[in-house]
Amino acid sequence: MKDLHPKKGEKFRGISATRGTDGIYYNSAIPYLLFTNECIRGYASTDNTIIANYTRVDIPKFAEIAKSKRCNEKFFDVYLGNDDYICCNRQTLETYEYKSAIKYCVIRILCGKSNDPFRQLIKPLPRKSSNFHLKDIEGHIVEENTDYYLELYDKDSDVLKIWDNLLHSGYYLSRTERIIVQCSIVNGIHYLVYKNKYLHVADGSDEITFTDQLPDRHQRLQFQVTEDNAFLILKWDQCNFLILEVITCSYGSVYFTTNYYSPLGLYLKRV
């Protein structure tokens, strides 16, 4: 309620307010219902909520409770603990699981004007083609045993860096060396290789790291070529896209998560 103090003006953190003819402020943004069994702090996307406590996750019961509240009719949200959330379509009871790191973006989508915001969250898995080929930024098919620079696409202020056997990003002025990779095709599967090590996703990880061994199926990277001759990277047979999160002015985290906004684009340029 302190955010509704008149001295703060008519735009408040998480709330769009309107002053009525009687001088009282009214919330013009419909709140959403959030179920939780513990305290949640520190996320702007928990503003403008109706909080309900629970002892057991029961989606059908939650939907009935949501119908009795004056809240957003499209969805409700459930905090499971350990930074895990579920949002639920109130009409279909379709659910979408996500981490607290992307909560603001998820809530922004769900509270948007779309009649079916879940379509923006739940994407169909890109199909793999039997005649798939990676392309370089010039549109040429990538050749094996040929050196290519691995670069960030449409990120003029950032470059890829390798630190502690993981792929990261950094500010372009901090570049120490450009990452050079080759393409290896084994049984029709494309792999990127850096200094004789395969790029892959280690068990239990959401980051790209390097291994001497041919990655197992669930550790593979899946590539999706774009119209601009760039490409996106997913976890194999999953809708987890590689994204870039800027942590500081000189460091960024590159990791896999569900596609809640534009995934990270990369490209290959022949050395």
Sequence and secondary structure as in RCSB ss.txt:
>XXXX:A:sequence
MKDLHPKKGEKFRGISATRGTDGIYYNSAIPYLLFTNECIRGYASTDNTIIANYTRVDIPKFAEIAKSKRCNEKF
FDVYLGNDDYICCNRQTLETYEYKSAIKYCVIRILCGKSNDPFRQLIKPLPRKSSNFHLKDIEGHIVEENTDYYL
ELYDKDSDVLKIWDNLLHSGYYLSRTERIIVQCSIVNGIHYLVYKNKYLHVADGSDEITFTDQLPDRHQRLQFQV
TEDNAFLILKWDQCNFLILEVITCSYGSVYFTTNYYSPLGLYLKRV
>XXXX:A:secstr
 GGG GGG SEETTEEEEE TTS EEE S  EEEEESS   S GGGSSEEEEE SS  HHHHHHHHHTSSS SSE
EEEEEETTEEEEEETTT  EEEEEGGGHHHHHHHHTSS S THHHHS       TT   B TTS B  BT  EEE
EETT TTEEEEEETTEEEEEEGGG     EEEEEEETTEEEEEETTEEEEE TT SSEEEESS   GGG EEEEE
 TTS EEEEETTS EEEEEEEEETTEEEEEEEE SS    EEEEE 
